[in-house]
Structures are given as C-alpha cells and as structure tokens.
C-alpha cells in the first residue's frame, strides 16, 4: 500500500493506492470530510485507448477527478485502475476547486514515481 499526503495551496489531499495483482485500487480524499463522491474504472484496450466508466453520487462533482486519474494511471501502467474520490469543503470557492485539482495532479505524479521506484 502506498500513502501520499499533500497539503499545499491551502488545501489537503490523501491518496492511498493498493496493488491488486498488476492492477491498482486508488482512493483520493481531501478537505474536511472523506466520502465517496465518484468512482472510475479504467481498462486499457488493444489499440492503446483507455475505456473509462464513471459512477457519480448525485450532487457530487468528483467525476472529472476520477476520470482523469484513472485514465492517466491506466495509460501509464497499462493495467486496470479503480479510482474513488471524495473531497469536501464547506462553501468551497472556485479557487479552492482549482487548487484541489492542481494538488491531485501533483499527487498522481508522485504516486507514479513511487510505483515505478518500487517495481
């Protein structure tokens, strides 16, 4: 299991990645309260394309984060990836949303480097 914590730009996230054979199960949480807002499954296809399926809890907006994260990881490692995400902050601002996206992208880069170093 790999745990990555990031606290920058006035926001915080936790990324936990659990290997499942060659595949990975990744959770991204942040803000004031962890929860499940959206889940994505990314499956590499023969032509190099990635098929991504997303489920989103009504009223939540984490679908873009899980879709991006699952596709990026599946394309990089050519394995199946599940990503769940729940980021909550009361009265969140547009700036905070952009900062959460930025810090998630940084966390994913760190996750990729960590997995590669452990292989």
MDTraj code that builds the backbone (N, CA, C; nanometers):
import mdtraj as md
import numpy as np

residues = "UNK UNK UNK UNK UNK UNK UNK UNK UNK UNK UNK UNK UNK UNK UNK UNK UNK UNK UNK UNK UNK UNK UNK UNK UNK UNK UNK UNK UNK UNK UNK UNK UNK UNK UNK UNK UNK UNK UNK UNK UNK UNK UNK UNK UNK UNK UNK UNK UNK UNK UNK UNK UNK UNK UNK UNK UNK UNK UNK UNK UNK UNK UNK UNK UNK UNK UNK UNK UNK UNK UNK UNK UNK UNK UNK UNK UNK UNK UNK UNK UNK UNK UNK UNK UNK UNK UNK UNK UNK UNK UNK UNK UNK UNK UNK UNK UNK UNK UNK UNK UNK UNK UNK UNK UNK UNK UNK UNK UNK UNK UNK UNK UNK UNK UNK UNK UNK UNK UNK".split()
xyz = np.array([
    [0.0853, -0.1171, 0.0000],
    [0.0000, 0.0000, 0.0000],
    [0.0897, 0.1232, 0.0000],
    [0.0470, 0.2230, -0.0768],
    [0.1194, 0.3490, -0.0856],
    [0.0277, 0.4603, -0.0363],
    [0.0793, 0.5459, 0.0515],
    [0.0047, 0.6604, 0.1015],
    [0.0799, 0.7880, 0.0663],
    [0.0086, 0.8825, 0.0088],
    [0.0658, 1.0126, -0.0247],
    [-0.0239, 1.1198, 0.0355],
    [0.0360, 1.2079, 0.1137],
    [-0.0358, 1.3213, 0.1720],
    [0.0222, 1.4486, 0.1146],
    [-0.0646, 1.5403, 0.0750],
    [-0.0195, 1.6684, 0.0237],
    [-0.1038, 1.7785, 0.0871],
    [-0.0358, 1.8848, 0.1272],
    [-0.1027, 1.9991, 0.1859],
    [-0.0352, 2.1235, 0.1288],
    [-0.0960, 2.1793, 0.0252],
    [-0.0421, 2.2963, -0.0443],
    [-0.1572, 2.3840, -0.0894],
    [-0.1268, 2.5076, -0.1204],
    [-0.2256, 2.6000, -0.1775],
    [-0.3484, 2.6169, -0.0875],
    [-0.3328, 2.5863, 0.0410],
    [-0.4454, 2.5992, 0.1324],
    [-0.5434, 2.4829, 0.1273],
    [-0.5048, 2.3729, 0.0616],
    [-0.5907, 2.2550, 0.0537],
    [-0.5083, 2.1300, 0.0862],
    [-0.5778, 2.0216, 0.1190],
    [-0.5098, 1.8970, 0.1527],
    [-0.5772, 1.7789, 0.0838],
    [-0.4949, 1.6791, 0.0485],
    [-0.5487, 1.5539, -0.0061],
    [-0.4691, 1.4368, 0.0497],
    [-0.5312, 1.3203, 0.0423],
    [-0.4674, 1.1929, 0.0748],
    [-0.4927, 1.1001, -0.0432],
    [-0.3871, 1.0379, -0.0919],
    [-0.4010, 0.9364, -0.1962],
    [-0.3514, 0.8052, -0.1377],
    [-0.4354, 0.7034, -0.1446],
    [-0.3989, 0.5696, -0.0994],
    [-0.4117, 0.4758, -0.2182],
    [-0.3047, 0.4030, -0.2474],
    [-0.3050, 0.3106, -0.3608],
    [-0.2747, 0.1702, -0.3104],
    [-0.3605, 0.0769, -0.3454],
    [-0.3454, -0.0620, -0.3039],
    [-0.3278, -0.1478, -0.4280],
    [-0.2153, -0.2219, -0.4366],
    [-0.1979, -0.3108, -0.5515],
    [-0.2943, -0.4283, -0.5419],
    [-0.3459, -0.4674, -0.6574],
    [-0.4336, -0.5842, -0.6676],
    [-0.3811, -0.6676, -0.7836],
    [-0.2801, -0.7515, -0.7561],
    [-0.2082, -0.8180, -0.8640],
    [-0.1317, -0.7110, -0.9393],
    [-0.1510, -0.7033, -1.0705],
    [-0.0877, -0.5984, -1.1512],
    [-0.1695, -0.4692, -1.1505],
    [-0.2952, -0.4773, -1.1102],
    [-0.3862, -0.3627, -1.1132],
    [-0.3738, -0.2812, -0.9839],
    [-0.4421, -0.1641, -0.9819],
    [-0.4370, -0.0767, -0.8650],
    [-0.5754, -0.0249, -0.8287],
    [-0.5994, -0.0150, -0.6980],
    [-0.7195, 0.0449, -0.6417],
    [-0.6734, 0.1714, -0.5687],
    [-0.7192, 0.2876, -0.6144],
    [-0.6696, 0.4157, -0.5639],
    [-0.7857, 0.4953, -0.5052],
    [-0.7642, 0.5518, -0.3860],
    [-0.8651, 0.6425, -0.3295],
    [-0.8016, 0.7795, -0.3085],
    [-0.8801, 0.8815, -0.3381],
    [-0.8373, 1.0200, -0.3211],
    [-0.9402, 1.0878, -0.2317],
    [-0.8945, 1.1387, -0.1180],
    [-0.9832, 1.2110, -0.0281],
    [-0.9194, 1.3447, 0.0068],
    [-1.0008, 1.4353, 0.0541],
    [-0.9446, 1.5642, 0.0918],
    [-1.0489, 1.6555, 0.1510],
    [-0.9994, 1.7704, 0.1911],
    [-1.0886, 1.8686, 0.2502],
    [-1.1195, 1.8351, 0.3940],
    [-1.2434, 1.8599, 0.4323],
    [-1.2844, 1.8472, 0.5721],
    [-1.3398, 1.7102, 0.6084],
    [-1.3846, 1.6332, 0.5067],
    [-1.4503, 1.5064, 0.5380],
    [-1.4359, 1.4099, 0.4209],
    [-1.3798, 1.2929, 0.4484],
    [-1.3677, 1.1902, 0.3448],
    [-1.5048, 1.1298, 0.3145],
    [-1.5280, 1.0946, 0.1910],
    [-1.6512, 1.0284, 0.1493],
    [-1.6287, 0.9721, 0.0090],
    [-1.7290, 0.9097, -0.0476],
    [-1.7226, 0.8631, -0.1860],
    [-1.8184, 0.9489, -0.2670],
    [-1.7619, 1.0270, -0.3592],
    [-1.8422, 1.1119, -0.4463],
    [-1.8510, 1.0577, -0.5871],
    [-1.7441, 0.9872, -0.6288],
    [-1.7420, 0.9292, -0.7635],
    [-1.6390, 0.8165, -0.7675],
    [-1.6617, 0.7240, -0.8611],
    [-1.5719, 0.6101, -0.8809],
    [-1.5531, 0.5907, -1.0307],
    [-1.4279, 0.5605, -1.0720],
    [-1.3995, 0.5328, -1.2126],
    [-1.3231, 0.4016, -1.2248],
    [-1.3527, 0.3288, -1.3310],
    [-1.2783, 0.2087, -1.3683],
    [-1.2194, 0.2343, -1.5060],
    [-1.0868, 0.2250, -1.5171],
    [-1.0188, 0.2440, -1.6457],
    [-0.9601, 0.1111, -1.6908],
    [-0.9895, 0.0763, -1.8170],
    [-0.9458, -0.0516, -1.8727],
    [-0.8707, -0.0252, -2.0027],
    [-0.7410, -0.0582, -2.0074],
    [-0.6658, -0.0417, -2.1329],
    [-0.7224, -0.1339, -2.2418],
    [-0.7278, -0.0820, -2.3640],
    [-0.7769, -0.1572, -2.4783],
    [-0.6589, -0.1929, -2.5696],
    [-0.6810, -0.2828, -2.6630],
    [-0.5728, -0.3294, -2.7501],
    [-0.5119, -0.2196, -2.8361],
    [-0.5893, -0.1242, -2.8804],
    [-0.5400, -0.0195, -2.9693],
    [-0.4706, 0.0934, -2.8929],
    [-0.4437, 0.0749, -2.7649],
    [-0.3795, 0.1782, -2.6856],
    [-0.4766, 0.2777, -2.6255],
    [-0.6045, 0.2627, -2.6540],
    [-0.7049, 0.3512, -2.5953],
    [-0.7412, 0.3017, -2.4555],
    [-0.7966, 0.3912, -2.3763],
    [-0.8395, 0.3566, -2.2406],
    [-0.9904, 0.3743, -2.2322],
    [-1.0607, 0.2684, -2.1915],
    [-1.2058, 0.2740, -2.1699],
    [-1.2295, 0.3096, -2.0241],
    [-1.2979, 0.4211, -1.9985],
    [-1.3226, 0.4665, -1.8616],
    [-1.4728, 0.4698, -1.8353],
    [-1.5136, 0.4040, -1.7288],
    [-1.6529, 0.4053, -1.6829],
    [-1.6584, 0.4802, -1.5506],
    [-1.7540, 0.5710, -1.5356],
    [-1.7623, 0.6552, -1.4155],
    [-1.9015, 0.6454, -1.3537],
    [-1.9047, 0.6331, -1.2218],
    [-2.0281, 0.6420, -1.1439],
    [-2.0137, 0.7602, -1.0501],
    [-2.1155, 0.8456, -1.0439],
    [-2.1102, 0.9649, -0.9597],
    [-2.2322, 0.9685, -0.8681],
    [-2.2085, 0.9963, -0.7422],
    [-2.3184, 1.0153, -0.6475],
    [-2.3876, 1.1463, -0.6831],
    [-2.5206, 1.1429, -0.6864],
    [-2.5967, 1.2622, -0.7235],
    [-2.5542, 1.3825, -0.6389],
    [-2.5307, 1.4941, -0.7061],
    [-2.4930, 1.6168, -0.6382],
    [-2.3433, 1.6338, -0.6159],
    [-2.2647, 1.5329, -0.6524],
    [-2.1198, 1.5406, -0.6335],
    [-2.0513, 1.5725, -0.7658],
    [-1.9312, 1.6265, -0.7560],
    [-1.8623, 1.6733, -0.8754],
    [-1.7229, 1.6132, -0.8925],
    [-1.6962, 1.5025, -0.8249],
    [-1.5636, 1.4405, -0.8339],
    [-1.5449, 1.3575, -0.9606],
    [-1.6449, 1.3511, -1.0480],
    [-1.6360, 1.2667, -1.1674],
    [-1.5182, 1.3030, -1.2574],
    [-1.4890, 1.4300, -1.2719],
    [-1.3765, 1.4693, -1.3575],
    [-1.2435, 1.4272, -1.2969],
    [-1.2326, 1.4335, -1.1655],
    [-1.1081, 1.3926, -1.0994],
    [-1.0850, 1.2430, -1.1166],
    [-1.1877, 1.1606, -1.0897],
    [-1.1681, 1.0151, -1.1002],
    [-1.1433, 0.9721, -1.2439],
    [-1.2129, 1.0343, -1.3370],
    [-1.1940, 1.0005, -1.4781],
    [-1.0514, 1.0306, -1.5230],
    [-1.0050, 1.1513, -1.4917],
    [-0.8688, 1.1912, -1.5283],
    [-0.7655, 1.0999, -1.4625],
    [-0.7799, 1.0768, -1.3314],
    [-0.6815, 0.9975, -1.2570],
    [-0.6762, 0.8538, -1.3066],
    [-0.7923, 0.7923, -1.3240],
    [-0.7962, 0.6527, -1.3685],
    [-0.7369, 0.6381, -1.5080],
    [-0.7729, 0.7289, -1.5984],
    [-0.7199, 0.7208, -1.7347],
    [-0.5686, 0.7427, -1.7363],
    [-0.5213, 0.8405, -1.6612],
    [-0.3771, 0.8687, -1.6581],
    [-0.2980, 0.7491, -1.6059],
    [-0.3445, 0.6897, -1.4961],
    [-0.2730, 0.5760, -1.4374],
    [-0.2808, 0.4525, -1.5272],
    [-0.3980, 0.4256, -1.5843],
    [-0.4126, 0.3090, -1.6722],
    [-0.3266, 0.3232, -1.7970],
    [-0.3213, 0.4424, -1.8533],
    [-0.2391, 0.4648, -1.9723],
    [-0.0905, 0.4506, -1.9391],
    [-0.0510, 0.4992, -1.8235],
    [0.0909, 0.4946, -1.7860],
    [0.1374, 0.3518, -1.7585],
    [0.0566, 0.2745, -1.6843],
    [0.0985, 0.1407, -1.6425],
    [0.0392, 0.0276, -1.7268],
    [-0.0571, 0.0603, -1.8148],
    [-0.1231, -0.0383, -1.8993],
    [-0.1859, -0.1519, -1.8168],
    [-0.2522, -0.1134, -1.7075],
    [-0.3248, -0.2072, -1.6218],
    [-0.4608, -0.1463, -1.5888],
    [-0.5474, -0.2277, -1.5295],
    [-0.6786, -0.1782, -1.4877],
    [-0.6632, -0.0990, -1.3586],
    [-0.7369, 0.0115, -1.3520],
    [-0.7284, 0.1025, -1.2386],
    [-0.8691, 0.1375, -1.1908],
    [-0.8903, 0.1331, -1.0601],
    [-1.0122, 0.1856, -0.9995],
    [-0.9718, 0.3065, -0.9154],
    [-1.0430, 0.4172, -0.9335],
    [-1.0181, 0.5368, -0.8528],
    [-1.1501, 0.5811, -0.7909],
    [-1.1498, 0.5978, -0.6590],
    [-1.2643, 0.6581, -0.5901],
    [-1.2178, 0.7910, -0.5330],
    [-1.3097, 0.8860, -0.5239],
    [-1.2718, 1.0183, -0.4753],
    [-1.3863, 1.0818, -0.4001],
    [-1.3511, 1.1480, -0.2906],
    [-1.4445, 1.2288, -0.2155],
    [-1.3688, 1.3440, -0.1515],
    [-1.3921, 1.4622, -0.2007],
    [-1.3289, 1.5826, -0.1472],
    [-1.4411, 1.6763, -0.1044],
    [-1.4377, 1.7155, 0.0225],
    [-1.5448, 1.8023, 0.0720],
    [-1.4865, 1.9223, 0.1455],
    [-1.5375, 2.0372, 0.1118],
    [-1.5077, 2.1594, 0.1863],
    [-1.6341, 2.2448, 0.1835],
    [-1.6818, 2.2834, 0.3010],
    [-1.7987, 2.3714, 0.3089],
    [-1.7683, 2.5031, 0.2385],
    [-1.8669, 2.5538, 0.1658],
    [-1.8551, 2.6827, 0.0972],
    [-1.7286, 2.6930, 0.0117],
    [-1.7012, 2.5883, -0.0623],
    [-1.5795, 2.5839, -0.1432],
    [-1.5822, 2.6923, -0.2507],
    [-1.4688, 2.7543, -0.2719],
    [-1.4577, 2.8588, -0.3743],
    [-1.4043, 2.7989, -0.5037],
    [-1.4214, 2.8714, -0.6120],
    [-1.3675, 2.8281, -0.7417],
    [-1.2148, 2.8115, -0.7318],
    [-1.1490, 2.9037, -0.6607],
    [-1.0037, 2.8957, -0.6423],
    [-0.9653, 2.7672, -0.5686],
    [-1.0423, 2.7313, -0.4647],
    [-1.0146, 2.6076, -0.3911],
    [-1.0305, 2.4855, -0.4815],
    [-1.1324, 2.4854, -0.5646],
    [-1.1536, 2.3735, -0.6569],
    [-1.0336, 2.3588, -0.7489],
    [-0.9879, 2.4693, -0.8053],
    [-0.8703, 2.4643, -0.8933],
    [-0.7467, 2.4181, -0.8181],
    [-0.7332, 2.4594, -0.6925],
    [-0.6189, 2.4161, -0.6119],
    [-0.6268, 2.2670, -0.5785],
    [-0.7470, 2.2161, -0.5518],
    [-0.7622, 2.0725, -0.5289],
    [-0.7215, 1.9954, -0.6544],
    [-0.7643, 2.0404, -0.7713],
    [-0.7281, 1.9726, -0.8960],
    [-0.5766, 1.9752, -0.9151],
    [-0.5150, 2.0901, -0.8894],
    [-0.3702, 2.1030, -0.9040],
    [-0.2964, 2.0072, -0.8096],
    [-0.3384, 2.0010, -0.6846],
    [-0.2698, 1.9163, -0.5878],
    [-0.2946, 1.7676, -0.6159],
    [-0.4124, 1.7322, -0.6687],
    [-0.4374, 1.5929, -0.7084],
    [-0.3430, 1.5544, -0.8219],
    [-0.3260, 1.6406, -0.9207],
    [-0.2348, 1.6112, -1.0312],
    [-0.0917, 1.5926, -0.9806],
    [-0.0491, 1.6775, -0.8869],
    [0.0837, 1.6621, -0.8278],
    [0.0943, 1.5304, -0.7522],
    [-0.0102, 1.4961, -0.6781],
    [-0.0114, 1.3702, -0.6043],
    [-0.0057, 1.2488, -0.6957],
    [-0.0740, 1.2564, -0.8103],
    [-0.0699, 1.1457, -0.9065],
    [0.0700, 1.1286, -0.9645],
    [0.1377, 1.2393, -0.9922],
    [0.2756, 1.2310, -1.0411],
    [0.3648, 1.1646, -0.9367],
    [0.3465, 1.2019, -0.8115],
    [0.4242, 1.1413, -0.7031],
    [0.3919, 0.9925, -0.6898],
    [0.2635, 0.9565, -0.7052],
    [0.2235, 0.8157, -0.6996],
    [0.2906, 0.7368, -0.8113],
    [0.2876, 0.7887, -0.9331],
    [0.3511, 0.7209, -1.0462],
    [0.4993, 0.6986, -1.0174],
    [0.5685, 0.8006, -0.9698],
    [0.7114, 0.7874, -0.9382],
    [0.7352, 0.6840, -0.8289],
    [0.6495, 0.6830, -0.7280],
    [0.6648, 0.5873, -0.6178],
    [0.6445, 0.4454, -0.6668],
    [0.5410, 0.4221, -0.7474],
    [0.5164, 0.2862, -0.8006],
    [0.6334, 0.2434, -0.8875],
    [0.6819, 0.3315, -0.9744],
    [0.7942, 0.2956, -1.0610],
    [0.9191, 0.2611, -0.9800],
    [0.9426, 0.3323, -0.8712],
    [1.0603, 0.3054, -0.7882],
    [1.0490, 0.1751, -0.7114],
    [0.9263, 0.1279, -0.6904],
    [0.9064, 0.0017, -0.6180],
    [0.9021, -0.1180, -0.7105],
    [0.8965, -0.0954, -0.8412],
    [0.8877, -0.2070, -0.9369],
    [1.0235, -0.2704, -0.9587],
])
top = md.Topology()
chain = top.add_chain()
for i, resn in enumerate(residues, 1):
    res = top.add_residue(resn, chain, resSeq=i)
    for name in ("N", "CA", "C"):
        top.add_atom(name, md.element.get_by_symbol(name[0]), res)
traj = md.Trajectory(xyz[None], top)
